[in-house]
Amino acid sequence: MDKQLDDICIGMVGLGYVGLPAAIAFAALYDVIGYDIEKQKVDALRKGREGTGEVTEEELANTTCRFTSDPSDLNICDVIIVAVPTPIDKNNRPDLSYLEKATETVASHLKDGAIVVYESTVYPGATEEICIPILERITGFSVGEGFSIGYSPERINPGDKKNTFKTIGKLVAGYDQVTLDTLIALYGSVLEAPVYPVASIKVAEAAKVVENTQRDVNIAYMNELAQLFDKMDIDIFEVLAAAGTKWNFIPFEPGLVGGHCISVDPYYLIEKAKNVGFTPALISTARNQNAKMGKYIVDKITNVANELNLTNRELKVNVLGVTFKENVPDLRNSMAIDIVKLLKEKGIHVHMADPVANEEEVEEMCGEGISAYHELPSADIVLLLVPHNQFTKQPEEYYHAMLKSEQSVIIDLKNRLSIDQWNKKVNYWTL
Ligand SMILES: NC(=O)c1ccc[n+]([C@@H]2O[C@H](COP(=O)([O-])OP(=O)(O)OC[C@H]3O[C@@H](n4cnc5c(N)ncnc54)[C@H](O)[C@@H]3O)[C@@H](O)[C@H]2O)c1
């Protein structure tokens, strides 16, 4: 790239949870083209509407970012940042098809000397093994000659208003030193946090999957302990509070691991490990442990039904929260949705409420719509799966009013209701 940084045009490919906030942040200083393959999304963004909750209406209304679904608009970009999905397929193997297609598009519209930066999460080696060959084949140039490459994994935490694109320190890697220096300057100009240069693209790719896999492994340990202590009638949250008084105890909690990152990225590492002839036993066991949590919760519910002398068909469950985590509308790989499906398969009546989820999306996934959270009927079990703020700030009366009888049970999966401070006692279970 020969130009001064001030004059460059940046293309953002993929305007979702990662790409949109980044495009808007860059647009405060640079000319930015925001490209997404989904025309409907682009039309909505042009009208100031978006569905991730990661940018404000005001930011969207004031941005100079030009939203487009025409890939030829990328022709003028000096730097193209790719933030498209990298999910897993039905066999839990990496699905790189979005990344490959996006790379083909970028390659077909790549300006001479441009830098392509990947932010999508991949296994170590994917950028060089998968993306560079596509770019070289379509542009007819070799990397380092006609174009260059960088990798900068995104670390945003959806729903977190403190740790955002601008305030999280960012790793950057470049194909060569010139590219690395350009990317350090580029990201450094929009971030309020440090930019950390990394020795190679592979190291940056590995760092990202390692960060998320570490969380998966630690949560799996908590989930195992939760199941053990449940059998021993020991409250795991009391144990964690006690253990947490030690200076080097790491605070993790049991819970459902879903979403687009923590429940997916370890499979990328597992796949790559297998390809190089290594069996990552710990990572695989932890992933399986977390993937089984939905079944564990459903078994717990059927046990409660037995204790209440109710058959599955008689049991009524109100599910509060169906997204993959609290205060975000993202339904991808939501374990709450898996739990709803498993309950319905068992013939259990389920009413769902979720004030932040998209109603149509939930209906499409579960074959049933959601109710307003203050209009739920009474139930034998109130299952607070995803503690959105709207649920946790309700007074205790909200929960009492939903319970069908004195025997009915509140399941507060993540221990977010302070029921020890409630005036009226209830049957209660938490992980
Ligand atoms: N969501 C997160 O919290 C998070 C955090 C860190 C990293 N990541 C990683 O970032 C990447 C993107 O994740 P996301 O959550 O933003 O996904 P997303 O689904 O919210 O957004 C991706 C966007 O890319 C678009 N897209 C798909 N194919 C395209 C193509 N060929 N050309 C142009 N646009 C295309 C989709 O229409 C969508 O709007 C993934 O690799 C993910 O693992 C996500």
The ligand as an SDF file (V2000), in Angstrom:
LIG
                    3D

 44 48  0  0  0  0  0  0  0  0999 V2000
  -19.8020  -12.6100   17.6820 N   0  0  0  0  0  0  0  0  0  0  0  0
  -18.7410  -12.5390   18.4580 C   0  0  0  0  0  0  0  0  0  0  0  0
  -18.8380  -12.2660   19.6330 O   0  0  0  0  0  0  0  0  0  0  0  0
  -17.3570  -12.7440   17.9300 C   0  0  0  0  0  0  0  0  0  0  0  0
  -16.2700  -12.3390   18.7120 C   0  0  0  0  0  0  0  0  0  0  0  0
  -14.9980  -12.5140   18.2250 C   0  0  0  0  0  0  0  0  0  0  0  0
  -14.7990  -13.1150   16.9770 C   0  0  0  0  0  0  0  0  0  0  0  0
  -15.8760  -13.5270   16.2590 N   0  0  0  0  0  0  0  0  0  0  0  0
  -15.6070  -14.1210   14.9540 C   0  0  0  0  0  0  0  0  0  0  0  0
  -15.8390  -13.1140   13.9680 O   0  0  0  0  0  0  0  0  0  0  0  0
  -16.3850  -13.6900   12.7800 C   0  0  0  0  0  0  0  0  0  0  0  0
  -17.7160  -13.0450   12.4440 C   0  0  0  0  0  0  0  0  0  0  0  0
  -18.6280  -13.2990   13.4940 O   0  0  0  0  0  0  0  0  0  0  0  0
  -19.9460  -12.4510   13.6930 P   0  0  0  0  0  0  0  0  0  0  0  0
  -20.4750  -12.8350   15.0290 O   0  0  0  0  0  0  0  0  0  0  0  0
  -19.7060  -11.0140   13.3840 O   0  0  0  0  0  0  0  0  0  0  0  0
  -20.8640  -13.0830   12.5690 O   0  0  0  0  0  0  0  0  0  0  0  0
  -22.2690  -12.4920   12.0290 P   0  0  0  0  0  0  0  0  0  0  0  0
  -23.0080  -13.6340   11.4850 O   0  0  0  0  0  0  0  0  0  0  0  0
  -22.8830  -11.6350   13.0940 O   0  0  0  0  0  0  0  0  0  0  0  0
  -21.8340  -11.5450   10.8580 O   0  0  0  0  0  0  0  0  0  0  0  0
  -21.2310  -12.0080    9.7200 C   0  0  0  0  0  0  0  0  0  0  0  0
  -21.7610  -11.2370    8.5380 C   0  0  0  0  0  0  0  0  0  0  0  0
  -21.0650  -11.6820    7.3910 O   0  0  0  0  0  0  0  0  0  0  0  0
  -21.9630  -11.6850    6.3100 C   0  0  0  0  0  0  0  0  0  0  0  0
  -21.4270  -12.5210    5.2510 N   0  0  0  0  0  0  0  0  0  0  0  0
  -21.4240  -13.8680    5.1480 C   0  0  0  0  0  0  0  0  0  0  0  0
  -20.8100  -14.2510    4.0240 N   0  0  0  0  0  0  0  0  0  0  0  0
  -20.4060  -13.1230    3.3970 C   0  0  0  0  0  0  0  0  0  0  0  0
  -19.7140  -12.8560    2.2070 C   0  0  0  0  0  0  0  0  0  0  0  0
  -19.3000  -13.8490    1.3970 N   0  0  0  0  0  0  0  0  0  0  0  0
  -19.4920  -11.5790    1.8590 N   0  0  0  0  0  0  0  0  0  0  0  0
  -19.9170  -10.5770    2.6670 C   0  0  0  0  0  0  0  0  0  0  0  0
  -20.5750  -10.7590    3.7990 N   0  0  0  0  0  0  0  0  0  0  0  0
  -20.8050  -12.0200    4.1820 C   0  0  0  0  0  0  0  0  0  0  0  0
  -23.2690  -12.1750    6.8970 C   0  0  0  0  0  0  0  0  0  0  0  0
  -24.3700  -11.8070    6.1000 O   0  0  0  0  0  0  0  0  0  0  0  0
  -23.2460  -11.4580    8.2620 C   0  0  0  0  0  0  0  0  0  0  0  0
  -23.9020  -10.2190    8.2040 O   0  0  0  0  0  0  0  0  0  0  0  0
  -16.4900  -15.1920   13.0650 C   0  0  0  0  0  0  0  0  0  0  0  0
  -15.3230  -15.8100   12.6140 O   0  0  0  0  0  0  0  0  0  0  0  0
  -16.5430  -15.2550   14.5800 C   0  0  0  0  0  0  0  0  0  0  0  0
  -16.0720  -16.4800   15.0730 O   0  0  0  0  0  0  0  0  0  0  0  0
  -17.1440  -13.3260   16.6870 C   0  0  0  0  0  0  0  0  0  0  0  0
  1  2  1  0
  2  3  2  0
  2  4  1  0
  4  5  1  0
  4 44  2  0
  5  6  2  0
  6  7  1  0
  7  8  2  0
  8  9  1  0
  8 44  1  0
  9 10  1  0
  9 42  1  0
 10 11  1  0
 11 12  1  0
 11 40  1  0
 12 13  1  0
 13 14  1  0
 14 15  2  0
 14 16  1  0
 14 17  1  0
 17 18  1  0
 18 19  2  0
 18 20  1  0
 18 21  1  0
 21 22  1  0
 22 23  1  0
 23 24  1  0
 23 38  1  0
 24 25  1  0
 25 26  1  0
 25 36  1  0
 26 27  1  0
 26 35  1  0
 27 28  2  0
 28 29  1  0
 29 30  1  0
 29 35  2  0
 30 31  1  0
 30 32  2  0
 32 33  1  0
 33 34  2  0
 34 35  1  0
 36 37  1  0
 36 38  1  0
 38 39  1  0
 40 41  1  0
 40 42  1  0
 42 43  1  0
M  CHG  2   8   1  16  -1
M  END
$$$$
